Amino acid sequence: MSTPAAEAEDQLWLVRHGETEWSLSGRHTSTTDLPLTEAGEAGARALEPVLADLDFAQVLTSPRRRARRTAELAGFAHAGVDDDLAEWSYGDYEGLTTPQIRESDPGWTIWTHPSPGGETAADVASRLDRVVARARAAEGRTLVFAHGHSLRALAARWLGLDVAEGRHFALDTSTISVLGVDRGTPVVRRWNVVPTG
């Protein structure tokens, strides 16, 4: 059994990438490789002072440009690219907003309905379970830079919940969240924290 000191280090730090034009307008963005907006770059830079004094055993990023640029501006240009951190693939719904999707698929959410041509919840769970395993195997904190839905799903998997339970974890751009372990139980330590200067 882990000691309290060891459990304090058993932490997974999550950073959602900075704002893009599509995140601002609510368009579903997975494989489309958009840059950060000017505000997104500023938000990413604001992460650096919060993260600078922390030691991380490993730092990983989604392969998408918006996540890699956020990592770079936050002071982690060396972050290792991990394809498992890519955003949930929306398939035919890429680039559409939820209201647009619901015109042809009433009641649709990524958490409850399939996306034609995209990933299933089981697909997403499988790859994010690998991220959880890597984080738990690390000797110290793990920092990841990724996306809204993939990070919400990752939090659910850290807690041992079905991917669909990620719907309860709203997540803004350029935010920091921390998952950990308390007396053997996976927990949320902080969620959706906006860095303040």
C-alpha positions in Angstrom: 0.0 0.0 0.0 1.2 3.5 -0.8 2.4 5.8 1.9 0.7 9.3 2.2 4.0 10.8 0.8 3.9 8.5 -2.2 0.2 9.2 -2.8 0.9 13.0 -2.7 3.2 12.4 -5.8 0.6 10.2 -7.5 -0.8 13.1 -9.4 -1.9 13.6 -13.0 -1.9 17.3 -14.0 -4.2 18.2 -16.9 -3.9 21.3 -19.1 -6.5 22.0 -21.8 -5.0 23.9 -24.7 -5.5 27.6 -25.3 -8.4 29.1 -27.2 -8.8 28.5 -31.0 -11.3 30.0 -33.3 -13.3 26.8 -33.2 -13.2 26.4 -29.4 -14.4 30.0 -29.2 -17.3 29.3 -31.5 -18.2 25.9 -30.1 -17.3 23.9 -33.3 -16.1 20.3 -32.6 -12.4 20.1 -33.3 -10.5 16.9 -33.3 -8.3 16.2 -36.3 -8.5 19.8 -37.8 -5.1 21.2 -36.7 -5.9 24.8 -35.8 -3.5 27.4 -34.3 -4.2 29.2 -31.1 -5.8 32.6 -31.3 -4.0 35.6 -29.8 -6.0 35.2 -26.6 -5.2 31.5 -26.7 -1.5 32.3 -26.8 -1.8 34.7 -23.9 -3.8 32.1 -21.9 -1.1 29.5 -22.6 1.7 31.9 -21.4 -0.3 32.5 -18.2 0.2 28.8 -17.3 4.0 29.0 -17.2 4.3 30.7 -13.8 2.0 28.2 -12.1 3.8 25.2 -13.5 7.4 26.4 -13.5 8.4 25.5 -10.0 6.8 22.0 -10.1 8.8 18.8 -10.8 7.2 16.4 -13.3 8.4 12.9 -13.9 7.0 13.1 -17.4 5.3 15.7 -19.7 3.2 14.6 -22.6 1.2 16.4 -25.2 -1.4 15.6 -27.8 0.0 15.6 -31.3 -2.3 18.5 -32.3 -0.7 21.9 -32.9 -2.9 23.7 -30.5 -1.8 21.4 -27.6 1.9 21.4 -28.6 1.9 25.2 -28.8 0.2 25.5 -25.4 2.9 23.2 -24.0 5.6 25.3 -25.6 4.3 28.6 -24.3 3.8 27.1 -20.8 7.5 26.2 -20.7 7.4 22.6 -21.8 8.6 22.7 -25.4 10.2 19.3 -24.7 6.9 17.5 -24.0 6.7 14.1 -25.5 4.0 13.6 -28.2 1.5 10.9 -27.2 -1.1 10.0 -29.8 -3.4 8.6 -27.0 -4.0 12.2 -25.9 -5.6 13.3 -29.2 -9.1 14.7 -29.0 -12.1 12.4 -29.4 -12.6 11.9 -33.1 -15.9 13.4 -34.2 -15.9 11.9 -37.6 -18.6 13.4 -39.8 -19.4 16.0 -37.1 -16.0 17.6 -37.2 -16.3 21.3 -37.4 -20.0 21.4 -36.5 -21.6 22.9 -33.4 -23.9 20.9 -31.2 -27.0 22.8 -32.4 -26.0 22.0 -36.0 -25.5 18.3 -35.2 -28.9 18.2 -33.4 -30.7 19.4 -36.6 -30.2 15.9 -38.0 -29.5 14.0 -34.8 -31.8 15.3 -32.0 -30.5 15.1 -28.5 -27.0 14.3 -29.6 -24.1 14.6 -27.2 -20.6 13.1 -27.6 -21.3 11.3 -24.3 -24.5 9.5 -25.3 -24.6 9.2 -29.1 -22.3 7.8 -31.8 -20.5 10.1 -34.2 -20.7 8.6 -37.7 -17.2 7.9 -38.9 -15.7 8.9 -35.5 -14.5 7.1 -32.4 -16.7 5.2 -30.0 -16.6 5.7 -26.2 -14.9 2.3 -26.0 -12.2 3.5 -28.4 -11.5 6.6 -26.4 -11.5 4.6 -23.1 -9.0 2.2 -24.5 -6.4 4.8 -25.3 -7.0 7.0 -22.3 -6.6 3.9 -20.0 -3.1 3.7 -21.4 -2.4 7.3 -20.4 -3.7 6.5 -16.9 -1.4 3.4 -16.7 1.6 5.5 -17.7 0.8 8.2 -15.2 0.4 5.6 -12.4 3.7 3.9 -13.3 5.6 7.2 -13.2 7.7 8.0 -10.2 6.2 11.5 -9.6 3.8 13.8 -11.3 2.7 13.5 -14.9 1.7 16.6 -16.8 -0.4 16.3 -20.0 -1.6 18.9 -22.6 -4.7 17.9 -24.5 -8.3 18.7 -25.3 -11.7 19.3 -23.7 -13.4 16.0 -24.3 -10.3 13.8 -24.1 -9.3 15.3 -20.8 -12.8 15.1 -19.4 -12.8 11.4 -20.5 -9.4 10.9 -19.0 -10.6 12.2 -15.6 -13.5 9.8 -15.7 -11.1 6.9 -16.4 -8.7 8.0 -13.6 -11.6 7.8 -11.2 -12.6 4.3 -12.6 -15.8 5.7 -14.2 -17.3 5.1 -17.6 -16.1 7.6 -20.2 -19.7 9.0 -20.4 -19.3 10.3 -16.8 -16.8 12.9 -18.3 -19.9 14.9 -19.1 -19.9 16.1 -15.5 -16.5 17.8 -15.8 -16.9 21.1 -17.7 -13.5 22.3 -18.8 -12.4 25.6 -20.2 -9.4 26.5 -22.4 -6.0 27.3 -20.7 -7.0 25.7 -17.4 -5.2 23.4 -15.0 -6.8 20.4 -13.3 -5.2 17.9 -10.9 -6.1 14.3 -10.3 -4.6 12.3 -7.4 -5.1 9.5 -4.9 -6.4 9.9 -1.3 -5.9 6.9 0.9 -6.0 4.6 -2.0 -9.0 6.2 -3.8 -8.5 8.1 -7.0 -9.8 11.7 -6.5 -10.1 15.1 -8.2 -7.9 17.5 -6.3 -8.5 20.6 -8.4 -10.6 21.2 -11.5 -10.8 23.8 -14.2 -8.5 26.3 -12.5 -7.8 29.5 -14.5 -4.2 30.8 -13.7 -4.3 34.3 -12.3 -1.4 36.8 -12.5 
